[in-house]
Amino acid sequence: MNDTSDSSGQDFIRQIVRSYLQDAGVGGKVVTRFPPEPNGFLHIGHAKSICLNFGIAEEFGGPCYLRFDDTNPLKEDQSYVEAIIEDVRWLGFDWGDRLTYASDYYPVFYDSALKLIRDGNAYVESLSADEIRAYRGTLTEPGKNSPHRGRSVEENIELFERMKAGEFEEGEHALRAKIDMASPNLNMRDPTLYRIRKAHHQRTGDDWCIYPMYDFAHPISDALEDITHSLCTLEFEDHRPLYDWVIEHLDLSGNPRQIEFSRLNLAYTVTSKRKLAALIEAGHVDGWDDPRMPTIAGLRRRGYTPESVRDFCARIGITKKENIIQMGVLENSVREDLDNRAPRVMAVLRPLKVTLTNWTDGKTESLIAQNHPNKPEMGERDITFGRELYIERDDFMEDPPKKFFRLRPGGEVRLRYGYIIKCEDVIKDGDGNVIELLCTYDPDTRSGTMSAQRKVKGTIHWVSGADSVGAEVRLYDRLFTVPAPDQDNSGKEISELLNPESLVCLEECRVEPGLSQRAGEPVQFERTGYFVTDSHDSTPERPVFNRIVTLRDTWAKIEKAQSPG
């Protein structure tokens, strides 16, 4: 088993592709495909597959198909098709005119099934689903032949045609491959190829009432599209003999090769569509695009960039070794991307009012602030300074510990881009809660002037009381409290492992004016994190900001302590 993967793109799949092209010689080409099922939204694990399939095709000068595996009308919906198309496009990939559907090939699947029957390689099964399971055997015991395995070719064709005509109910019959009921690989013990589904299909309507199984439709679709490398995750490794069997027993022009790689398992979340759908149905999250979800739509709404997701997929590489990737790896890719592009602004999430008692009432002053400390080309902006300000509540303590270099009674601090202020008095409400600070400012300490030579140890951010805007800020965090909720052995339901702090809504925040106009543009709230306006709920009158990621990995120590060894 080859686990080779490095940042230079020399993973084992690329090595296989290079060897294939060398053997093929002049005229050799590489064709890949990304084949999602339209039964839910794509998640971060799919992003790895998208980047691999489209990336391999682009790197070696070949096409990549976007093919929908729409073979189960009971679970599929056109809205999922549209969401998947949007996700792949958002990641930066283009399939050109190679958008296909398994349903495009339904007539070919049917004819292929008839060929298998005529060649004595398939038969119509009349056992119930429970009986089929009982006949199948176990990992240690071989299966036994169905009593219907010996049906004649003529009887099988007649029954299969009647299945197609809708004469039978669901579960009454199925079509199975005739392979080997004693095979050590359970997937080769006469697997089902077709089943009856009397359901309306989003593309073919009611034209069909029998639908092919994935393991039958997929290799045929690959062959019809001349796919050279069918890249899939390791759970399909045991299915590869069946994939090859289907190709071998049909007269198809293409000869695809299935290659498996490890799926992406991301810590503190799940990447199972079924489990994600269950979280939605139970109301634990607000939908497929909830920013706490590991779906591509959720990451996009939260403010992740396609560049950062592609960088993450490149960092983790391609191997055959199953492991869990720490969430911090993904977040670091996001931070590095946003650090270069996100302008800096000031926002106060938990406001505490400050009144400058020696500032002339009604007077305002314009201060100059940099939009990015390392990118002068991003320019500067004016911010208003006046008598009333807001600072973060956490930046003041009445009885602070040592090395607390922010504001305290009688203490001084510099306001970012502004003046040094001193806390002279503390105003409290009837319950003893601090509601306002009365301070004085030193007029000779304006930031950026020659007179601003006096130093203090602390600098904090602030916003103007006169023109700051009220906003809601949503602080998103990990969805679960344990690194591997899928593998948790505590006996708890997965819903009991949800992180109650995965979403904290702050509704009384204050932000610089003009931020509500930056729809979809990520910004850094200085000293706090990276944020973006919510694509659903934010309005110019009442902006709503989602926290994309914190400024540093606050979970690193926790994850290190929880990791084995």
Residue, then its C-alpha position, 0 to 999 in steps of 0.5 A: m500500500n503506497d501512502t506517498s503524498d507531498s506538497s509537490g504533487q507526487d502522490f501515488i495517484r499522480q505517479i499512477v497517471r504519469s506511468y499510464l501516460q508513459d505507457a500510452g505514448v503519443g495520443g494518450k490522454v487522461v479523463t476523470r469525473f466527479p460523480p456526486e449523488p444529488n441527495g444532499f449538499l456537498h461537504i468538505g470531504h467532497a471538496k477533496s475529491i473535486c480538487l483531486n479529479f478536476g486537478i488531475a485533469e487540469e494538470f495532465g491536460g485532459p477533461c473532467y466530467l461533472r456527472f450526477d449519479d441520479t439512480n435513486p429517485l427516492k432521495e434525490d431532488q433538483s435543488y441538490v443538483e443546483a446546489i452541487i453545480e454552484d459548489v463546484r463552480w465556487l471552488g473554481f472548476d469548470w466542466g465545459d460541456r461535460l455535465t452529464y447524468a447517470s439517467d442519460y444512460y438508462p437505456v444503455f444500462y437496461d440493454s447491458a442488463l439484458k446482455l448479462i441475462r442472455d450470456g447467463n451472467a444475471y438472473v431475476e431474483s424473487l426472494s424478499a430482501d430479508e431472504i436475500r440477506a439470509y442467503r448471502g452468508t457472513l464474513t466467515e460463512p459462504g452464502k448459498n445459491s438462491p432457488h431462482r438462480g437456475r432460471s432459464v435465460e428466456e424466463n429471466i428476460e421475460l420477468f425483467e421486461r415485465m419488471k420494466a413494464g411495471e407489472f410488479e410491486e417494489g421488492e417483488h423481484a430484483l435483478r442480480a449478477k450471477i457471480d459466486m455465492a462463496s466468494p470471500n468478498l461479499n460484494m461478489r456474492d450475486p450482487t443486486l444490479y436492478r431494483i423496482r422503484k415506483a417513484h417519480h424521477q426528477r429528470t426522466g419522470d415516470d418513464w422508468c420504474i426499475y433503477p440500476m444500483y450504483d455498482f452497476a451504473h457507475p462502471i458503465s457510465d465511466a466506460l461510456e465517457d472514456i474515463t481513464h481513472s475513476l478516483c474514489t474513496l477507500e470504502f469502494e476498495d472492496h467494490r473494485p472487483l465488481y467494477d472490473w467484473v461489469i466492465e469485463h462482461l459487457d461490450l463497452s469501448g472504454n476501459p476505466r481503472q478504479i483507484e481508491f484514496s482515503r476519505l477526508n475525516l475532519a475533527y469535531t464534525v461529521t461528513s456523512k450526508r445521512k448524519l448531516a441530514a439528521l441534524i437538520e431534521a432534528g433542528h440542531v442546525d438551520g439547514w444545509d448551509d448553516p455556517r456550522m455545517p461542514t458543507i461547502a455551502g455552509l463554509r461559503r456562507r460562513g466566509y471561507t474562500p475557495e482559495s483557502v479550501r483548495d489550499f487545505c485540500a493540497r496541504i492534506g494530500i492524497t494517501k491510502k491511510e485513513n486519519i483524522i485531520q485537525m480542524g486547525v489545519l483548515e482554519n490555518s489555510v483560511r487565516e493565511d488567505l484572509d490575512n493577505r486580503a482582508p482589510r482591517v476595521m474596528a468593531v466592539l462586540r460587547p460594548l462598554k460606554v466611555t465618556l471623555t469628560n474633558w472633551t468638548d461636547g459636540k466636537t468630533e475629530s477625524l483620525i486616520a486609520q490604515n486598512h492593512p498594516n502591511k499593504p499600503e496599497m489598500g489605503e487609509r480611512d477616516i474614523t470619527f473620534g468624539r466625546e462618547l466611545y465604546i470599548e470592549r467590556d473585556d478591556f476593563m477590569e476593576d480589580p485586574p490581575k498583574k500584567f493586565f495592560r488594558l483599562r482599570p480605575g486610575g489606569e491609562v491605555r491608548l486607543r488605537y489610532g487615537y489618544i491615551i485615555k485615563c479612567e477617572d470614575v466607574i458608573k454602575d447600575g442598581d445591581g452593581n454592573v459597570i455600565e459606563l466609564l468616565c475618562t479623560y484624554d491627553p490631547d498631546t498623545r494623538s497617534g501619528t503626531m510628533s507629540a505622541q511620544r508618551k508610552v503606555k503598555g496597552t492599546i485597545h480598539w474602540v468605535s465612535g458613539a456618534d456614528s458607529v452602527g448597531a450590528e448582530v455578530r454570530l460567533y461560530d465554533r466547532l460543531f461537536t465537543v469531541p474530535a471524532p463524534d462518529q467514533d465516540n464510545s461514551g454511549k451518548e447519542i450524537s446529538e448529546l455531543l453537540n457543542p452548545e457554544s457552536l453558535v453564540c449570537l451577540e445582538e448589541c455590537r457596534v461596528e464602524p460605519g460603512l461595513s454593512q455595504r461590504a456584502g460578502e467581503p471578508v474583513q478583520f475585526e482588529r484583535t478579534g477575528y475575521f468576519v463577513t456579512d451573512s448572505h441570508d440575514s444581513t441588511p444595510e440597516r441591520p448588518v449581521f456578521n459571521r465570524i469566519v475564524t479567530l485570529r489564532d488557533t485557540w483549540a491547538k492545546i486542547e487538540k494536542a492534549q486529546s491526541p493519542g501519544 
